[in-house]
């Protein structure tokens, strides 16, 4: 059996209870060493073999899973954040299907949630934005034409950019081309929930400069939008004048 597990954004105690249990039972752990906090390996049992996938190919990863399965063992494939986002798990699951090796997926706390916590922010503020666009700038991995950053930016909603910290000049240009004013609030969150976490607040037009000044080149998320500003409407849900299924309006 193979267990794909979301490790969470960094802090070792942000893995789920189920994820931690499965880590503790694994005979083999293959973890994404470039992004997963090695402190998570403290959950492993004695005798567990650990592989860092940073230097492995898909074929090598599958070969390890196959050998472990043949010995009757369980492999944990530990991905950073939640594996459904930029996790490259689909290609692994498809190969396991072909080999007839069973697997399951345990979700994790994505770094975009870790970043909101670091910012002490709410992505979906009434009358500011009710949508979050999670995307990335096209780099060595292309992005479909319909998802060009300037097009995504045209919605003016909350945006969270993964994998884009090395391309911030282009990010600024495309965000403004899409319609964000240069002074729209933005933030760079570096290593959210790790001990070395850094939160840098800036604007859309100062993203590249802010990253340079703070020596941030990777492992960061770019967040953009009015949710980082001061203005919003209070929620209807907790408004005394609003009736809903669980509460009558008091005035
Ligand atoms: N599945 C992961 C994302 C993997 S892609 C998730 O759900 O978070 C790797 C990118 O995620 C990094 O380049 C960076 O943009 C972002 N990232 C991962 N962990 C991060 C963290 N703790 N703080 C900020 N960004 C992070």
py3Dmol code that shows the C-alpha trace and the ligand (Angstrom):
import py3Dmol

protein = """\
ATOM      1  CA  UNK A   1       0.000   0.000   0.000  1.00  0.00           C
ATOM      2  CA  UNK A   2       1.160   3.524  -0.754  1.00  0.00           C
ATOM      3  CA  UNK A   3      -0.054   6.477   1.295  1.00  0.00           C
ATOM      4  CA  UNK A   4       0.237   9.915  -0.286  1.00  0.00           C
ATOM      5  CA  UNK A   5       0.320  12.362   2.597  1.00  0.00           C
ATOM      6  CA  UNK A   6       0.219  16.132   2.807  1.00  0.00           C
ATOM      7  CA  UNK A   7       2.959  17.166   5.215  1.00  0.00           C
ATOM      8  CA  UNK A   8       1.514  20.621   5.821  1.00  0.00           C
ATOM      9  CA  UNK A   9       3.320  23.888   5.107  1.00  0.00           C
ATOM     10  CA  UNK A  10       6.334  23.450   7.364  1.00  0.00           C
ATOM     11  CA  UNK A  11       5.829  23.270  11.131  1.00  0.00           C
ATOM     12  CA  UNK A  12       6.019  19.585  12.069  1.00  0.00           C
ATOM     13  CA  UNK A  13       2.863  19.738  14.201  1.00  0.00           C
ATOM     14  CA  UNK A  14       0.775  20.978  11.271  1.00  0.00           C
ATOM     15  CA  UNK A  15       0.547  17.519   9.709  1.00  0.00           C
ATOM     16  CA  UNK A  16      -2.880  15.905  10.245  1.00  0.00           C
ATOM     17  CA  UNK A  17      -3.380  13.336  13.009  1.00  0.00           C
ATOM     18  CA  UNK A  18      -3.951  10.685  10.324  1.00  0.00           C
ATOM     19  CA  UNK A  19      -0.840  11.728   8.410  1.00  0.00           C
ATOM     20  CA  UNK A  20       1.300  11.474  11.538  1.00  0.00           C
ATOM     21  CA  UNK A  21      -0.097   8.019  12.347  1.00  0.00           C
ATOM     22  CA  UNK A  22       0.594   6.691   8.849  1.00  0.00           C
ATOM     23  CA  UNK A  23       4.119   8.184   8.938  1.00  0.00           C
ATOM     24  CA  UNK A  24       4.696   6.308  12.174  1.00  0.00           C
ATOM     25  CA  UNK A  25       3.596   3.016  10.611  1.00  0.00           C
ATOM     26  CA  UNK A  26       5.523   3.334   7.305  1.00  0.00           C
ATOM     27  CA  UNK A  27       8.260   0.882   6.303  1.00  0.00           C
ATOM     28  CA  UNK A  28       9.553   3.350   3.709  1.00  0.00           C
ATOM     29  CA  UNK A  29       9.165   7.124   3.504  1.00  0.00           C
ATOM     30  CA  UNK A  30       9.842   9.047   0.304  1.00  0.00           C
ATOM     31  CA  UNK A  31       9.737  12.750   1.129  1.00  0.00           C
ATOM     32  CA  UNK A  32      10.208  15.901  -0.918  1.00  0.00           C
ATOM     33  CA  UNK A  33      13.394  17.020   0.801  1.00  0.00           C
ATOM     34  CA  UNK A  34      13.539  20.396  -0.909  1.00  0.00           C
ATOM     35  CA  UNK A  35      10.330  21.549   0.783  1.00  0.00           C
ATOM     36  CA  UNK A  36       9.262  19.201   3.583  1.00  0.00           C
ATOM     37  CA  UNK A  37      10.575  19.990   7.058  1.00  0.00           C
ATOM     38  CA  UNK A  38      12.946  17.115   8.018  1.00  0.00           C
ATOM     39  CA  UNK A  39      11.578  17.388  11.582  1.00  0.00           C
ATOM     40  CA  UNK A  40       8.587  15.397  10.266  1.00  0.00           C
ATOM     41  CA  UNK A  41      10.850  12.370   9.980  1.00  0.00           C
ATOM     42  CA  UNK A  42      10.864  12.203  13.794  1.00  0.00           C
ATOM     43  CA  UNK A  43       7.458  10.502  13.460  1.00  0.00           C
ATOM     44  CA  UNK A  44       9.018   7.485  11.719  1.00  0.00           C
ATOM     45  CA  UNK A  45       9.386   4.077  13.390  1.00  0.00           C
ATOM     46  CA  UNK A  46      12.685   2.321  13.970  1.00  0.00           C
ATOM     47  CA  UNK A  47      13.975   0.532  10.914  1.00  0.00           C
ATOM     48  CA  UNK A  48      12.056   2.736   8.470  1.00  0.00           C
ATOM     49  CA  UNK A  49      14.032   3.549   5.293  1.00  0.00           C
ATOM     50  CA  UNK A  50      13.938   7.171   4.129  1.00  0.00           C
ATOM     51  CA  UNK A  51      14.434   8.470   0.579  1.00  0.00           C
ATOM     52  CA  UNK A  52      14.668  12.128  -0.440  1.00  0.00           C
ATOM     53  CA  UNK A  53      12.780  12.526  -3.731  1.00  0.00           C
ATOM     54  CA  UNK A  54      14.601  15.771  -4.562  1.00  0.00           C
ATOM     55  CA  UNK A  55      17.231  13.877  -6.548  1.00  0.00           C
ATOM     56  CA  UNK A  56      14.955  11.070  -7.815  1.00  0.00           C
ATOM     57  CA  UNK A  57      13.017  10.624 -11.055  1.00  0.00           C
ATOM     58  CA  UNK A  58       9.406   9.470 -11.218  1.00  0.00           C
ATOM     59  CA  UNK A  59      10.678   6.062 -12.365  1.00  0.00           C
ATOM     60  CA  UNK A  60      12.978   5.768  -9.323  1.00  0.00           C
ATOM     61  CA  UNK A  61      10.168   6.765  -6.956  1.00  0.00           C
ATOM     62  CA  UNK A  62       7.846   4.157  -8.466  1.00  0.00           C
ATOM     63  CA  UNK A  63      10.598   1.513  -8.323  1.00  0.00           C
ATOM     64  CA  UNK A  64      10.960   2.066  -4.556  1.00  0.00           C
ATOM     65  CA  UNK A  65       7.185   1.803  -4.071  1.00  0.00           C
ATOM     66  CA  UNK A  66       7.127  -1.375  -6.141  1.00  0.00           C
ATOM     67  CA  UNK A  67       9.945  -3.054  -4.193  1.00  0.00           C
ATOM     68  CA  UNK A  68       8.340  -2.108  -0.884  1.00  0.00           C
ATOM     69  CA  UNK A  69       4.994  -3.496  -2.017  1.00  0.00           C
ATOM     70  CA  UNK A  70       6.670  -6.747  -3.170  1.00  0.00           C
ATOM     71  CA  UNK A  71       8.079  -7.160   0.363  1.00  0.00           C
ATOM     72  CA  UNK A  72       4.609  -6.610   1.819  1.00  0.00           C
ATOM     73  CA  UNK A  73       5.513  -3.180   3.203  1.00  0.00           C
ATOM     74  CA  UNK A  74       3.832   0.242   3.228  1.00  0.00           C
ATOM     75  CA  UNK A  75       5.331   3.331   1.589  1.00  0.00           C
ATOM     76  CA  UNK A  76       4.493   6.869   2.629  1.00  0.00           C
ATOM     77  CA  UNK A  77       4.976   9.453  -0.108  1.00  0.00           C
ATOM     78  CA  UNK A  78       5.225  12.715   1.811  1.00  0.00           C
ATOM     79  CA  UNK A  79       4.431  15.857  -0.168  1.00  0.00           C
ATOM     80  CA  UNK A  80       4.632  19.429   1.028  1.00  0.00           C
ATOM     81  CA  UNK A  81       1.422  21.294   1.895  1.00  0.00           C
ATOM     82  CA  UNK A  82      -1.540  19.550   0.301  1.00  0.00           C
ATOM     83  CA  UNK A  83      -0.583  17.066  -2.417  1.00  0.00           C
ATOM     84  CA  UNK A  84      -3.387  18.200  -4.753  1.00  0.00           C
ATOM     85  CA  UNK A  85      -1.614  21.474  -5.512  1.00  0.00           C
ATOM     86  CA  UNK A  86       1.523  21.287  -7.692  1.00  0.00           C
ATOM     87  CA  UNK A  87       2.225  17.911  -6.106  1.00  0.00           C
ATOM     88  CA  UNK A  88       2.738  15.802  -9.245  1.00  0.00           C
ATOM     89  CA  UNK A  89       0.742  12.992  -7.602  1.00  0.00           C
ATOM     90  CA  UNK A  90      -1.525  12.192 -10.543  1.00  0.00           C
ATOM     91  CA  UNK A  91       1.351  10.708 -12.573  1.00  0.00           C
ATOM     92  CA  UNK A  92       2.360   8.546  -9.598  1.00  0.00           C
ATOM     93  CA  UNK A  93      -1.207   7.322  -9.017  1.00  0.00           C
ATOM     94  CA  UNK A  94      -1.618   6.467 -12.699  1.00  0.00           C
ATOM     95  CA  UNK A  95       1.542   4.345 -12.638  1.00  0.00           C
ATOM     96  CA  UNK A  96       0.439   2.616  -9.438  1.00  0.00           C
ATOM     97  CA  UNK A  97      -2.916   1.851 -11.113  1.00  0.00           C
ATOM     98  CA  UNK A  98      -1.047   0.212 -13.973  1.00  0.00           C
ATOM     99  CA  UNK A  99       1.005  -1.857 -11.532  1.00  0.00           C
ATOM    100  CA  UNK A 100      -2.042  -2.782  -9.475  1.00  0.00           C
ATOM    101  CA  UNK A 101      -0.560  -1.248  -6.310  1.00  0.00           C
ATOM    102  CA  UNK A 102      -3.245   0.179  -3.986  1.00  0.00           C
ATOM    103  CA  UNK A 103      -2.913   3.706  -2.576  1.00  0.00           C
ATOM    104  CA  UNK A 104      -4.812   6.398  -0.722  1.00  0.00           C
ATOM    105  CA  UNK A 105      -4.424  10.132  -0.159  1.00  0.00           C
ATOM    106  CA  UNK A 106      -4.376  12.029   3.136  1.00  0.00           C
ATOM    107  CA  UNK A 107      -4.823  15.782   2.639  1.00  0.00           C
ATOM    108  CA  UNK A 108      -2.585  18.381   4.245  1.00  0.00           C
ATOM    109  CA  UNK A 109      -2.649  22.038   5.232  1.00  0.00           C
ATOM    110  CA  UNK A 110      -1.557  23.881   2.109  1.00  0.00           C
ATOM    111  CA  UNK A 111       0.996  26.660   2.311  1.00  0.00           C
ATOM    112  CA  UNK A 112      -1.676  29.101   1.116  1.00  0.00           C
ATOM    113  CA  UNK A 113      -3.514  28.436   4.382  1.00  0.00           C
ATOM    114  CA  UNK A 114      -0.239  28.729   6.276  1.00  0.00           C
ATOM    115  CA  UNK A 115       0.368  32.087   4.589  1.00  0.00           C
ATOM    116  CA  UNK A 116      -3.077  33.427   5.579  1.00  0.00           C
ATOM    117  CA  UNK A 117      -2.334  32.439   9.172  1.00  0.00           C
ATOM    118  CA  UNK A 118       1.061  34.167   9.036  1.00  0.00           C
ATOM    119  CA  UNK A 119      -0.617  37.291   7.667  1.00  0.00           C
ATOM    120  CA  UNK A 120      -3.457  37.045  10.209  1.00  0.00           C
ATOM    121  CA  UNK A 121      -5.683  37.635   7.205  1.00  0.00           C
ATOM    122  CA  UNK A 122      -8.964  36.407   5.711  1.00  0.00           C
ATOM    123  CA  UNK A 123      -8.869  35.843   1.943  1.00  0.00           C
ATOM    124  CA  UNK A 124     -12.646  36.178   1.493  1.00  0.00           C
ATOM    125  CA  UNK A 125     -13.827  39.479   2.948  1.00  0.00           C
ATOM    126  CA  UNK A 126     -17.418  40.631   2.292  1.00  0.00           C
ATOM    127  CA  UNK A 127     -17.524  43.382  -0.341  1.00  0.00           C
ATOM    128  CA  UNK A 128     -13.792  42.964  -1.062  1.00  0.00           C
ATOM    129  CA  UNK A 129     -13.397  39.506  -2.586  1.00  0.00           C
ATOM    130  CA  UNK A 130     -15.335  36.260  -2.373  1.00  0.00           C
ATOM    131  CA  UNK A 131     -12.934  34.255  -4.532  1.00  0.00           C
ATOM    132  CA  UNK A 132      -9.340  33.119  -4.311  1.00  0.00           C
ATOM    133  CA  UNK A 133      -7.374  32.435  -7.468  1.00  0.00           C
ATOM    134  CA  UNK A 134      -4.521  30.015  -6.882  1.00  0.00           C
ATOM    135  CA  UNK A 135      -2.136  30.086  -9.779  1.00  0.00           C
ATOM    136  CA  UNK A 136       1.466  30.542 -10.832  1.00  0.00           C
ATOM    137  CA  UNK A 137       3.482  32.611 -13.246  1.00  0.00           C
ATOM    138  CA  UNK A 138       4.508  30.703 -16.379  1.00  0.00           C
ATOM    139  CA  UNK A 139       8.156  29.767 -16.065  1.00  0.00           C
ATOM    140  CA  UNK A 140       9.987  26.656 -17.195  1.00  0.00           C
ATOM    141  CA  UNK A 141       6.652  24.912 -16.657  1.00  0.00           C
ATOM    142  CA  UNK A 142       4.210  26.556 -19.031  1.00  0.00           C
ATOM    143  CA  UNK A 143       0.703  27.666 -18.016  1.00  0.00           C
ATOM    144  CA  UNK A 144      -2.260  27.200 -20.398  1.00  0.00           C
ATOM    145  CA  UNK A 145      -2.889  30.357 -22.486  1.00  0.00           C
ATOM    146  CA  UNK A 146      -6.325  30.911 -20.933  1.00  0.00           C
ATOM    147  CA  UNK A 147      -4.665  31.117 -17.508  1.00  0.00           C
ATOM    148  CA  UNK A 148      -2.125  33.800 -18.405  1.00  0.00           C
ATOM    149  CA  UNK A 149      -1.524  35.811 -15.236  1.00  0.00           C
ATOM    150  CA  UNK A 150      -2.843  39.081 -16.716  1.00  0.00           C
ATOM    151  CA  UNK A 151      -6.118  37.303 -17.595  1.00  0.00           C
ATOM    152  CA  UNK A 152      -6.450  35.820 -14.125  1.00  0.00           C
ATOM    153  CA  UNK A 153      -5.687  39.249 -12.666  1.00  0.00           C
ATOM    154  CA  UNK A 154      -8.598  40.812 -14.577  1.00  0.00           C
ATOM    155  CA  UNK A 155     -10.991  39.494 -11.900  1.00  0.00           C
ATOM    156  CA  UNK A 156      -9.440  41.755  -9.268  1.00  0.00           C
ATOM    157  CA  UNK A 157     -10.084  39.144  -6.563  1.00  0.00           C
ATOM    158  CA  UNK A 158      -7.724  37.663  -3.978  1.00  0.00           C
ATOM    159  CA  UNK A 159      -4.796  35.941  -5.662  1.00  0.00           C
ATOM    160  CA  UNK A 160      -2.199  33.532  -4.312  1.00  0.00           C
ATOM    161  CA  UNK A 161       0.787  32.801  -6.513  1.00  0.00           C
ATOM    162  CA  UNK A 162       2.833  29.659  -6.023  1.00  0.00           C
ATOM    163  CA  UNK A 163       6.205  28.974  -7.651  1.00  0.00           C
ATOM    164  CA  UNK A 164       6.646  32.545  -8.884  1.00  0.00           C
ATOM    165  CA  UNK A 165       9.132  34.213  -6.527  1.00  0.00           C
ATOM    166  CA  UNK A 166      11.932  34.153  -9.098  1.00  0.00           C
ATOM    167  CA  UNK A 167       9.816  35.981 -11.675  1.00  0.00           C
ATOM    168  CA  UNK A 168       8.512  38.992  -9.799  1.00  0.00           C
ATOM    169  CA  UNK A 169       9.238  41.654 -12.446  1.00  0.00           C
ATOM    170  CA  UNK A 170       6.991  39.756 -14.860  1.00  0.00           C
ATOM    171  CA  UNK A 171       4.460  39.107 -12.094  1.00  0.00           C
ATOM    172  CA  UNK A 172       4.188  42.849 -11.363  1.00  0.00           C
ATOM    173  CA  UNK A 173       3.806  43.659 -15.057  1.00  0.00           C
ATOM    174  CA  UNK A 174       1.089  41.074 -15.674  1.00  0.00           C
ATOM    175  CA  UNK A 175      -0.854  41.894 -12.518  1.00  0.00           C
ATOM    176  CA  UNK A 176      -0.985  45.571 -13.489  1.00  0.00           C
ATOM    177  CA  UNK A 177      -1.769  44.742 -17.120  1.00  0.00           C
ATOM    178  CA  UNK A 178      -4.698  42.723 -15.791  1.00  0.00           C
ATOM    179  CA  UNK A 179      -6.059  45.721 -13.899  1.00  0.00           C
ATOM    180  CA  UNK A 180      -4.620  45.822 -10.376  1.00  0.00           C
ATOM    181  CA  UNK A 181      -3.629  49.390  -9.443  1.00  0.00           C
ATOM    182  CA  UNK A 182       0.097  49.707  -8.649  1.00  0.00           C
ATOM    183  CA  UNK A 183      -0.750  50.465  -5.008  1.00  0.00           C
ATOM    184  CA  UNK A 184      -2.926  47.363  -4.515  1.00  0.00           C
ATOM    185  CA  UNK A 185      -1.756  45.716  -1.287  1.00  0.00           C
ATOM    186  CA  UNK A 186       0.374  42.598  -1.671  1.00  0.00           C
ATOM    187  CA  UNK A 187       2.519  40.421   0.574  1.00  0.00           C
ATOM    188  CA  UNK A 188       5.341  37.947   0.217  1.00  0.00           C
ATOM    189  CA  UNK A 189       5.199  35.141   2.754  1.00  0.00           C
ATOM    190  CA  UNK A 190       8.454  33.218   3.002  1.00  0.00           C
ATOM    191  CA  UNK A 191       8.471  29.764   4.604  1.00  0.00           C
ATOM    192  CA  UNK A 192       5.072  30.156   6.243  1.00  0.00           C
ATOM    193  CA  UNK A 193       4.919  28.312   9.610  1.00  0.00           C
ATOM    194  CA  UNK A 194       8.654  27.454   9.601  1.00  0.00           C
ATOM    195  CA  UNK A 195      10.802  28.958  12.387  1.00  0.00           C
ATOM    196  CA  UNK A 196      12.417  31.239   9.773  1.00  0.00           C
ATOM    197  CA  UNK A 197       9.039  32.501   8.442  1.00  0.00           C
ATOM    198  CA  UNK A 198       9.096  36.043   7.048  1.00  0.00           C
ATOM    199  CA  UNK A 199       6.117  38.236   6.141  1.00  0.00           C
ATOM    200  CA  UNK A 200       6.822  41.203   3.883  1.00  0.00           C
ATOM    201  CA  UNK A 201       3.924  43.541   3.155  1.00  0.00           C
ATOM    202  CA  UNK A 202       4.197  45.698   0.058  1.00  0.00           C
ATOM    203  CA  UNK A 203       2.181  46.653  -3.021  1.00  0.00           C
ATOM    204  CA  UNK A 204       1.797  45.102  -6.456  1.00  0.00           C
ATOM    205  CA  UNK A 205       4.370  47.514  -7.914  1.00  0.00           C
ATOM    206  CA  UNK A 206       6.986  46.845  -5.204  1.00  0.00           C
ATOM    207  CA  UNK A 207       6.939  43.032  -5.144  1.00  0.00           C
ATOM    208  CA  UNK A 208      10.261  42.529  -6.931  1.00  0.00           C
ATOM    209  CA  UNK A 209      12.042  45.214  -4.930  1.00  0.00           C
ATOM    210  CA  UNK A 210      10.662  43.844  -1.642  1.00  0.00           C
ATOM    211  CA  UNK A 211      11.840  40.319  -2.434  1.00  0.00           C
ATOM    212  CA  UNK A 212      15.305  41.636  -3.369  1.00  0.00           C
ATOM    213  CA  UNK A 213      15.639  43.697  -0.202  1.00  0.00           C
ATOM    214  CA  UNK A 214      14.664  40.703   1.919  1.00  0.00           C
ATOM    215  CA  UNK A 215      16.789  38.210  -0.048  1.00  0.00           C
ATOM    216  CA  UNK A 216      13.770  36.045  -0.833  1.00  0.00           C
ATOM    217  CA  UNK A 217      14.229  33.949  -3.967  1.00  0.00           C
ATOM    218  CA  UNK A 218      12.151  30.810  -3.305  1.00  0.00           C
ATOM    219  CA  UNK A 219       9.806  28.955  -0.925  1.00  0.00           C
ATOM    220  CA  UNK A 220       7.480  31.922  -0.810  1.00  0.00           C
ATOM    221  CA  UNK A 221       3.928  32.752  -1.774  1.00  0.00           C
ATOM    222  CA  UNK A 222       2.811  36.011  -3.303  1.00  0.00           C
ATOM    223  CA  UNK A 223      -0.586  37.180  -2.105  1.00  0.00           C
ATOM    224  CA  UNK A 224      -2.403  40.066  -3.724  1.00  0.00           C
ATOM    225  CA  UNK A 225      -5.636  41.952  -3.218  1.00  0.00           C
ATOM    226  CA  UNK A 226      -7.856  44.197  -1.156  1.00  0.00           C
ATOM    227  CA  UNK A 227      -8.073  41.539   1.569  1.00  0.00           C
ATOM    228  CA  UNK A 228      -4.738  42.933   2.763  1.00  0.00           C
ATOM    229  CA  UNK A 229      -6.269  46.412   3.089  1.00  0.00           C
ATOM    230  CA  UNK A 230      -8.351  48.024   5.852  1.00  0.00           C
ATOM    231  CA  UNK A 231     -11.791  48.268   4.261  1.00  0.00           C
ATOM    232  CA  UNK A 232     -14.465  45.552   4.309  1.00  0.00           C
ATOM    233  CA  UNK A 233     -18.120  44.984   5.244  1.00  0.00           C
ATOM    234  CA  UNK A 234     -18.899  42.994   8.353  1.00  0.00           C
ATOM    235  CA  UNK A 235     -20.408  39.544   7.763  1.00  0.00           C
ATOM    236  CA  UNK A 236     -24.149  38.982   7.456  1.00  0.00           C
ATOM    237  CA  UNK A 237     -23.798  35.722   9.387  1.00  0.00           C
ATOM    238  CA  UNK A 238     -23.027  37.455  12.695  1.00  0.00           C
ATOM    239  CA  UNK A 239     -25.038  40.634  12.026  1.00  0.00           C
ATOM    240  CA  UNK A 240     -27.775  41.057  14.710  1.00  0.00           C
ATOM    241  CA  UNK A 241     -30.144  42.413  12.014  1.00  0.00           C
ATOM    242  CA  UNK A 242     -29.820  39.317   9.831  1.00  0.00           C
ATOM    243  CA  UNK A 243     -32.048  36.234  10.228  1.00  0.00           C
ATOM    244  CA  UNK A 244     -30.832  32.807   9.153  1.00  0.00           C
ATOM    245  CA  UNK A 245     -31.576  29.130   9.796  1.00  0.00           C
ATOM    246  CA  UNK A 246     -29.982  29.145  13.251  1.00  0.00           C
ATOM    247  CA  UNK A 247     -30.791  32.626  14.577  1.00  0.00           C
ATOM    248  CA  UNK A 248     -33.598  35.222  14.474  1.00  0.00           C
ATOM    249  CA  UNK A 249     -32.707  38.875  13.892  1.00  0.00           C
ATOM    250  CA  UNK A 250     -32.760  40.734  17.208  1.00  0.00           C
ATOM    251  CA  UNK A 251     -33.850  44.082  15.778  1.00  0.00           C
TER     252      UNK A 251
END
"""
ligand_1 = """\
26
LIG
N 1.561 21.303 -2.393
C 2.193 22.490 -1.877
C 2.780 23.362 -2.964
C 3.962 22.731 -3.684
S 4.650 23.758 -4.919
C 1.181 23.252 -0.999
O -0.001 22.877 -0.931
O 1.591 24.208 -0.348
C 5.977 24.523 -4.076
C 5.687 26.008 -3.869
O 4.778 26.152 -2.803
C 6.897 26.835 -3.449
O 7.636 27.259 -4.558
C 6.233 27.996 -2.774
O 5.695 28.892 -3.726
C 5.063 27.319 -2.080
N 5.365 26.937 -0.681
C 5.463 25.697 -0.177
N 5.639 25.739 1.169
C 5.647 27.049 1.507
C 5.734 27.754 2.743
N 5.851 27.128 3.912
N 5.671 29.110 2.716
C 5.505 29.776 1.548
N 5.403 29.160 0.352
C 5.466 27.817 0.329
"""
view = py3Dmol.view(width=600, height=400)
view.addModel(protein, "pdb")
view.setStyle({"model": 0}, {"cartoon": {"style": "trace"}})
view.addModel(ligand_1, "xyz")
view.setStyle({"model": 1}, {"stick": {}})
view.zoomTo()
view.show()
